Amino acid sequence: MTRIITVEILGQEFQFRVAPQREDAQDIVNYLKTKVEEVQARVKNISDHKIIMLAALDIASDYYQIKKEFEDYRGLMTEKSKRLIEVIDTQA
């Protein structure tokens, strides 16, 4: 069974079907709305289509930054784990 989330963006109503266990769906919709509002505040006198495109680019940029930070963190943790294993192996 799916549930439906309704969101209004730029005066248009959209409905999305989401899995019932997807508890963060409303948070995701709110994030999208916030990004659209940020673009509207930053850039004046452009079409709704361009507002959505700029919001999508902002979201993609956020995703890329978080992905890079995660990859850097994972690399750091992998390196620390290797060093820790070496220390443990030398003391065993």
TIFI-297866 format. One record per atom (N, C-alpha, C, O, CB): atom name; x, y, z. Coordinates in steps of 0.001 Angstrom, whole numbers, m for minus. Glycine has a CB too. Layout:
// TIFI-297866
name;east;north;up
CA;X;Y;Z;
...
//
This chain:
// TIFI-297866
name;east;north;up
N;858;m1177;0;
CA;0;0;0;
C;898;1232;0;
O;1868;1295;755;
CB;m973;2;1231;
N;583;2191;m828;
CA;1332;3436;m863;
C;488;4546;m256;
O;m729;4429;m116;
CB;1751;3791;m2308;
N;1168;5616;97;
CA;440;6797;559;
C;758;7938;m381;
O;1750;7906;m1109;
CB;811;7165;2033;
N;m86;8935;m360;
CA;69;10063;m1267;
C;424;11306;m477;
O;m203;11625;533;
CB;m1211;10290;m2090;
N;1448;12003;m963;
CA;1841;13286;m379;
C;1520;14354;m1410;
O;1858;14216;m2586;
CB;3371;13310;24;
N;875;15404;m969;
CA;535;16520;m1843;
C;1401;17712;m1465;
O;1577;18022;m286;
CB;m981;16876;m1745;
N;1938;18373;m2481;
CA;2777;19541;m2255;
C;2398;20611;m3267;
O;2091;20313;m4421;
CB;4289;19181;m2360;
N;2423;21855;m2818;
CA;2199;22970;m3726;
C;3514;23714;m3904;
O;4136;24165;m2942;
CB;1084;23921;m3194;
N;3915;23827;m5158;
CA;5151;24521;m5511;
C;4847;25488;m6642;
O;4332;25101;m7692;
CB;6277;23515;m5920;
N;5169;26736;m6413;
CA;4953;27780;m7414;
C;3510;27805;m7910;
O;3250;27987;m9100;
CB;5896;27580;m8588;
N;2586;27622;m6984;
CA;1172;27708;m7308;
C;592;26476;m7974;
O;m590;26467;m8317;
CB;948;28862;m8178;
N;1389;25437;m8166;
CA;897;24200;m8763;
C;937;23090;m7728;
O;1874;22983;m6936;
CB;1727;23814;m10008;
N;m96;22275;m7754;
CA;m181;21175;m6802;
C;316;19884;m7461;
O;m54;19552;m8587;
CB;m1636;21005;m6288;
N;1160;19177;m6725;
CA;1703;17908;m7194;
C;1419;16843;m6146;
O;1431;17115;m4946;
CB;3232;18018;m7481;
N;1166;15636;m6613;
CA;967;14511;m5710;
C;2007;13445;m6013;
O;2303;13152;m7171;
CB;m468;13937;m5838;
N;2552;12873;m4950;
CA;3564;11837;m5068;
C;3121;10614;m4285;
O;2612;10727;m3170;
CB;4935;12341;m4569;
N;3316;9464;m4868;
CA;3064;8210;m4153;
C;4371;7777;m3502;
O;5424;7761;m4140;
CB;2509;7092;m5119;
N;4289;7433;m2244;
CA;5479;6978;m1520;
C;5139;5720;m735;
O;3989;5482;m365;
CB;6015;8087;m571;
N;6161;4931;m494;
CA;5986;3726;313;
C;5634;4132;1739;
O;6158;5126;2240;
CB;7268;2842;288;
N;4766;3388;2395;
CA;4355;3769;3751;
C;5503;3798;4752;
O;5441;4545;5729;
CB;3302;2823;4242;
N;6546;3007;4535;
CA;7681;3002;5457;
C;8625;4169;5202;
O;9589;4348;5946;
CB;8441;1692;5342;
N;8376;4946;4194;
CA;9233;6094;3861;
C;8839;7265;4751;
O;8033;8112;4365;
CB;9109;6481;2343;
N;9419;7302;5947;
CA;9054;8299;6941;
C;9612;9684;6637;
O;9119;10679;7168;
CB;9524;7859;8289;
N;10632;9759;5792;
CA;11254;11043;5505;
C;10680;11736;4273;
O;11208;12764;3849;
CB;12722;10855;5327;
N;9622;11199;3699;
CA;9060;11758;2467;
C;8633;13213;2647;
O;8904;14043;1778;
CB;7868;10924;2008;
N;7986;13529;3736;
CA;7558;14908;3956;
C;8765;15830;4143;
O;8748;16976;3695;
CB;6630;14992;5178;
N;9802;15333;4798;
CA;11031;16123;4948;
C;11654;16422;3585;
O;12160;17521;3358;
CB;12046;15379;5842;
N;11617;15454;2689;
CA;12168;15644;1351;
C;11373;16701;594;
O;11949;17569;m62;
CB;12170;14318;573;
N;10060;16624;686;
CA;9198;17622;42;
C;9478;19005;620;
O;9564;19983;m122;
CB;7702;17256;220;
N;9620;19089;1930;
CA;9911;20381;2566;
C;11265;20925;2121;
O;11420;22134;1950;
CB;9882;20244;4094;
N;12233;20051;1935;
CA;13554;20459;1455;
C;13446;21061;56;
O;14042;22098;m234;
CB;14527;19258;1449;
N;12682;20400;m798;
CA;12467;20913;m2147;
C;11804;22286;m2113;
O;12228;23204;m2815;
CB;11614;19938;m2957;
N;10775;22420;m1305;
CA;10078;23703;m1202;
C;11024;24793;m707;
O;10988;25918;m1206;
CB;8866;23585;m261;
N;11856;24472;254;
CA;12824;25439;784;
C;13791;25880;m300;
O;14086;27069;m419;
CB;13597;24839;1968;
N;14286;24940;m1089;
CA;15217;25283;m2165;
C;14547;26191;m3197;
O;15166;27141;m3677;
CB;15744;24007;m2843;
N;13308;25911;m3537;
CA;12573;26757;m4486;
C;12411;28160;m3909;
O;12601;29150;m4616;
CB;11183;26143;m4815;
N;12062;28245;m2633;
CA;11899;29550;m1988;
C;13215;30318;m1937;
O;13225;31536;m2111;
CB;11344;29377;m575;
N;14318;29625;m1701;
CA;15630;30283;m1685;
C;15969;30869;m3053;
O;16487;31982;m3147;
CB;16722;29289;m1255;
N;15676;30119;m4107;
CA;15936;30625;m5460;
C;15057;31838;m5736;
O;15525;32837;m6281;
CB;15686;29522;m6522;
N;13781;31751;m5361;
CA;12878;32881;m5573;
C;13384;34138;m4867;
O;13275;35236;m5414;
CB;11471;32535;m5081;
N;13926;33997;m3685;
CA;14417;35141;m2925;
C;15714;35689;m3528;
O;15987;36886;m3445;
CB;14641;34747;m1459;
N;16497;34813;m4129;
CA;17803;35184;m4657;
C;17723;35785;m6058;
O;18482;36695;m6391;
CB;18705;33980;m4673;
N;16810;35278;m6873;
CA;16737;35673;m8284;
C;15327;36176;m8579;
O;14346;35466;m8357;
CB;17110;34478;m9229;
N;15237;37375;m9068;
CA;13932;37985;m9341;
C;13628;37951;m10839;
O;14530;37900;m11674;
CB;13892;39440;m8820;
N;12349;37982;m11149;
CA;11860;38126;m12522;
C;12341;37041;m13480;
O;12779;37343;m14591;
CB;12272;39453;m13053;
N;12262;35779;m13056;
CA;12541;34677;m13978;
C;11350;33737;m13964;
O;10528;33770;m13048;
CB;13857;33920;m13591;
N;11265;32909;m14977;
CA;10128;32008;m15122;
C;10146;30913;m14059;
O;11184;30604;m13475;
CB;10124;31386;m16514;
N;8978;30341;m13827;
CA;8880;29231;m12882;
C;9773;28071;m13304;
O;10385;27406;m12468;
CB;7430;28759;m12762;
N;9839;27839;m14610;
CA;10681;26761;m15124;
C;12146;26972;m14719;
O;12817;26031;m14298;
CB;10558;26672;m16659;
N;12629;28192;m14847;
CA;14017;28484;m14485;
C;14218;28400;m12974;
O;15281;27987;m12512;
CB;14422;29876;m14995;
N;13210;28785;m12209;
CA;13300;28649;m10746;
C;13479;27186;m10380;
O;14339;26847;m9566;
CB;12034;29230;m10051;
N;12679;26324;m10972;
CA;12770;24883;m10691;
C;14132;24342;m11114;
O;14733;23544;m10395;
CB;11642;24110;m11417;
N;14621;24771;m12275;
CA;15927;24302;m12745;
C;17043;24746;m11802;
O;17936;23958;m11493;
CB;16203;24818;m14163;
N;17003;25994;m11344;
CA;18029;26474;m10415;
C;17939;25743;m9080;
O;18966;25431;m8476;
CB;17891;27987;m10196;
N;16728;25468;m8617;
CA;16558;24703;m7376;
C;17116;23293;m7554;
O;17764;22763;m6651;
CB;15061;24644;m6965;
N;16868;22685;m8713;
CA;17392;21343;m8986;
C;18924;21355;m8991;
O;19555;20433;m8477;
CB;16856;20817;m10341;
N;19513;22392;m9568;
CA;20975;22504;m9565;
C;21514;22699;m8148;
O;22555;22142;m7802;
CB;21422;23668;m10459;
N;20822;23476;m7337;
CA;21228;23644;m5934;
C;21173;22313;m5192;
O;22080;21986;m4427;
CB;20327;24680;m5228;
N;20111;21548;m5419;
CA;19965;20242;m4765;
C;21062;19289;m5239;
O;21647;18565;m4433;
CB;18566;19638;m5053;
N;21340;19289;m6538;
CA;22407;18434;m7073;
C;23755;18826;m6480;
O;24577;17962;m6175;
CB;22456;18526;m8613;
N;23982;20125;m6318;
CA;25226;20596;m5713;
C;25342;20136;m4263;
O;26405;19695;m3829;
CB;25310;22123;m5789;
N;24243;20241;m3518;
CA;24232;19763;m2130;
C;24540;18263;m2074;
O;25334;17810;m1250;
CB;22862;20053;m1468;
N;23900;17509;m2960;
CA;24113;16062;m3005;
C;25577;15739;m3301;
O;26186;14906;m2629;
CB;23201;15416;m4066;
N;26134;16405;m4309;
CA;27515;16148;m4687;
C;28469;16456;m3534;
O;29407;15698;m3285;
CB;27889;16973;m5916;
N;28235;17563;m2833;
CA;29094;17941;m1712;
C;29020;16902;m592;
O;30046;16504;m40;
CB;28698;19326;m1178;
N;27814;16470;m261;
CA;27641;15464;800;
C;28268;14136;377;
O;28902;13457;1184;
CB;26134;15264;1130;
N;28088;13775;m880;
CA;28675;12531;m1391;
C;30197;12587;m1287;
O;30821;11617;m856;
CB;28244;12283;m2860;
N;30798;13701;m1672;
CA;32249;13860;m1590;
C;32725;13789;m141;
O;33716;13121;156;
CB;32678;15192;m2223;
N;32022;14475;762;
CA;32390;14437;2176;
C;32309;13013;2716;
O;33167;12594;3493;
CB;31482;15366;2993;
N;31280;12265;2308;
CA;31140;10884;2761;
C;32275;10022;2234;
O;32837;9212;2972;
CB;29794;10309;2318;
N;32619;10192;952;
CA;33712;9412;369;
C;35037;9725;1065;
O;35830;8820;1324;
CB;33826;9694;m1140;
N;35278;10999;1368;
CA;36485;11383;2099;
C;36501;10752;3488;
O;37529;10239;3930;
CB;36583;12911;2210;
N;35364;10791;4170;
CA;35245;10215;5510;
C;35466;8704;5462;
O;36164;8145;6308;
CB;33862;10537;6119;
N;34869;8051;4472;
CA;35016;6602;4352;
C;36480;6241;4104;
O;36984;5269;4666;
CB;34124;6055;3213;
N;37159;7021;3267;
CA;38577;6779;3026;
C;39398;6948;4288;
O;40287;6143;4565;
CB;39092;7708;1952;
N;39107;7990;5056;
CA;39800;8233;6316;
C;39569;7087;7296;
O;40510;6623;7939;
CB;39338;9556;6933;
N;38328;6630;7412;
CA;38012;5540;8336;
C;38647;4228;7886;
O;39069;3428;8721;
CB;36495;5372;8459;
N;38718;4002;6586;
CA;39379;2803;6071;
C;40858;2816;6434;
O;41413;1808;6871;
CB;39205;2697;4545;
N;41480;3963;6248;
CA;42903;4093;6574;
C;43137;3915;8073;
O;44076;3224;8467;
CB;43437;5460;6114;
N;42304;4523;8912;
CA;42452;4375;10368;
C;42221;2930;10796;
O;42907;2428;11687;
CB;41471;5305;11109;
N;41262;2262;10167;
CA;40988;859;10501;
C;42191;m16;10166;
O;42558;m905;10934;
CB;39738;355;9748;
N;42800;244;9014;
CA;43984;m529;8627;
C;45109;m342;9645;
O;45766;m1302;10047;
CB;44465;m113;7220;
N;45318;911;10054;
CA;46377;1181;11039;
C;46070;508;12373;
O;46966;m33;13021;
CB;46548;2698;11244;
N;44828;541;12772;
CA;44428;m87;14035;
C;44632;m1594;13968;
O;45105;m2197;14931;
CB;42956;237;14362;
N;44287;m2200;12857;
CA;44493;m3641;12683;
C;45981;m3966;12731;
O;46373;m4970;13327;
CB;43879;m4126;11347;
N;46805;m3140;12120;
CA;48256;m3359;12174;
C;48767;m3296;13599;
O;49595;m4115;13999;
CB;48988;m2330;11317;
N;48280;m2325;14375;
CA;48700;m2203;15777;
C;48269;m3453;16554;
O;49051;m4014;17321;
CB;48096;m915;16429;
N;47048;m3871;16354;
CA;46536;m5057;17056;
C;47335;m6298;16654;
O;47682;m7116;17506;
CB;45028;m5267;16750;
N;47627;m6438;15364;
CA;48363;m7607;14888;
C;49787;m7654;15437;
O;50308;m8735;15712;
CB;48400;m7615;13371;
N;50421;m6488;15600;
CA;51778;m6484;16101;
C;51827;m6787;17595;
O;52858;m7235;18096;
CB;52432;m5150;15817;
N;50734;m6551;18314;
CA;50699;m6794;19763;
C;50168;m8183;20091;
O;50216;m8606;21246;
CB;49840;m5739;20457;
N;49672;m8885;19105;
CA;49090;m10214;19358;
C;50128;m11286;19401;
O;49800;m12455;19604;
CB;48073;m10557;18312;
//
